């Protein structure tokens, strides 16, 4: 088994596994209950695409693909930051829009004492 | 058009053929490729299986960045060129730098927007700033 054969089989395996993880991430994006889940799935999709480009660079021998991967990482980071700002500005999530008839007590996670104190302090300030 | 694509193809063939890649380096590159793709697969599985946005974020921002970083390092080692290896390392460093920042921003925005933790979570120490109509 020569070095080229080894690399061929390794890149083939990587391409198959990365395709599988792309499919799993797309399932999460389709199913994701809130917008934040979908944005997280987009971030993961960009990370997997960077890996895909690196594997293609190994397989074909074009080294310019690495620059494309770096540029894609920059764009993905900026997209995630922009979506986070958008979620912050929009300010609603489907869980908040639920009818208030069901008491939210047992469904919510318990909050620590420090959090309660800080919240009280903050409310008193404003 | 035809001649250009032919030229590109012959360039690729030449760069693939003239590569004196040793067996040891090929083994290292292959191991890095397999490890990186498995890390990416584990991140995707965690993204699919974890119950909560905040736990999913762990999988996506840690395992995902390590996976793509390992694949980038494999591509840089495969090139047998210091400049390209340095570029790949810079890309890995950039990913390591930006993944926690984007995850933190997203988690803070989601918490601010009222995304709740899963009931099995133990505590939420961050005070909720803008409360809803009945909270």
Interface residues (C-beta under 8 A of the other chain):
Chain A: X2 X3 X4 X6 X7 X9 X10 X11 X13 X14 X17 X18 X20 X21 X22 X24 X25 X27 X28 X34 X36 X37 X39 X40 X41 X43 X44 X47 X48 X50 X51 X54 X55 X57 X58 X60 X61 X62 X63 X65 X66 X67 X69 X70 X73 X74 X77 X80 X81 X83 X84 X85 X87 X88 X90 X91 X92 X93 X95 X96 X100 X104 X106 X107 X108 X109 X110 X111 X112 X114 X115 X116 X118 X119 X122
Chain B: X12 X15 X16 X19 X21 X22 X23 X25 X26 X27 X29 X30 X33 X34 X36 X37 X38 X40 X41 X43 X44 X45 X47 X48 X53 X56 X57 X60 X61 X64 X65 X67 X68 X71 X72 X74 X75 X76 X78 X79 X81 X84 X87 X88 X90 X91 X94 X95 X98 X99 X101 X102 X103 X105 X106 X108 X109 X110 X112 X113 X114 X115 X116 X117 X118 X119 X121 X122 X123 X124 X125 X126 X127 X128 X129 X130 X132 X133 X134 X135
